[in-house]
Amino acid sequence: MNVLITGAAGFIGQALAARLVAEGKSISITLTDVVEPSAPDSLKSRIRCVKADLTSEGDCDSLLAEELTHIFLLHGIMSGAAEADLELGIRVNIDATRQVLDTLRRVKPGVRVVFTSTTAVYGPPPAPSYPLTEANSPAPLGSYGSQKLIIETLLNDYSRRGLLDGRVVRLPTVLVRPGKPTGAASSFASGIFREPLSGQKSILPVSRNLSMWICSPRTVVENLIHARDIAAEKYGKGSRVVNLPGITVTIHEMLTALKAVGGQEVLDLVEEKRDAAIEKIVGSWPAKFDTSKAKSLGFTDDGTLEQTLQQYMEEYRDRKE
């Protein structure tokens, strides 16, 4: 098995690479990003790290000339950053991804591609309690969701034509992400846990009443690997898009969970300071989903918020970033 992971300098790419190696299968992994990704010393014999600009035809030709069996497309400009800089979002989220897909269909026809999309492709649901499915029409209210939807449509069409074997997985907000804040509008959702648990202040820019659709990093990685392994015929003649499982939580429930694991002293490090721009973006995302399609394809349900926090405490809290 020969795997390429784009956007691999990010947390999910790093976690996915480590999990793939841990499978114990014969595997070779190439990690690529606009900055050269890192790999733990213990994994360097199995992992190649490459700096590449995916908007460059030359870089794509060189990167994709290698023998590849599976590609995970994780690169992208996140929601807040894509809204702040339209041209950058278009260049990375659309142009670079299309460059990869077009090169692949030319030099690796039929290769399996897992593309990470987002539930931000939807606008607000008809009612807050209304659970969305893949049958609901996307109507994004932000540039990030619009750009992801364009690639969803393209990869679906390439798969219909047999040019590539695509799988589109719409990720919930991943929580808790270790490391530094990202350009995502939802970055605060990890920050209100990560920073206070490290003794640092964190800003909460949205209402405590806001609901979010979230998932733990561990479950997201397991479901990315599962997407790789689904037989193409299981999708039938329909769409390759799947809303990944997650859970619905309010910001108030997040803060209650933070207090439960860290106490009032830790909770007091969260400063409530509303930001209309962030609230507008995140508030437009639906927070309830019917994931029957995902379950029928064998994707894994997420655990509770408390279990997610426990995983974070065990795996990342005491690591030096």
ABEGO torsion letter per residue (X at the ends): XBBBBBGAABAAAAAAAAAAAAAGBBBBBBBBBABBBBBBAAAAAABBBBBBBAABAAAAAAAAABBBABBBBABEBBAAAAAABAAAAAAAAAAAAAAAAAAAAAABBGBBBBBBBBAAABBBBABAABBBBAABBBBBABAAAAAAAAAAAAAAAAAAAGABBBBBBBBBBBOBBBEBBBABAAAAAAAAAAAAAAGBBBBBABBAABBBBBBBAAAAAAAAAAAAABBAAAAEABBABBBBBBBBBBAAAAAAAAAAAAEAAAAAABBBBBBAAAAAAAAABBABBBAAAAAAAGBBBBBBAAAAAAAAAAAAAABBX
